[in-house]
């Protein structure tokens, strides 16, 4: 089944990519909160928390496909 966000894609196997995505979402949430955009802040914070949970506690990557 295809999902909009496939967080088990082989692209996310390197740890630095997973950390960068979570940090970028959380930092952007802080920027939005500092400017007063609470809706966007909540959205990016929830995306960051979801990615953090999935990448560090529930991560089961697929092996890369052979072409």
Secondary structure, DSSP 8 states (H G I E B T S, - for coil): ---SS-TTSGGG-SHHHHHHHHHHHHHHHHHHHHTT-HHHHHHHHHHHHHHHHHHHHS---------
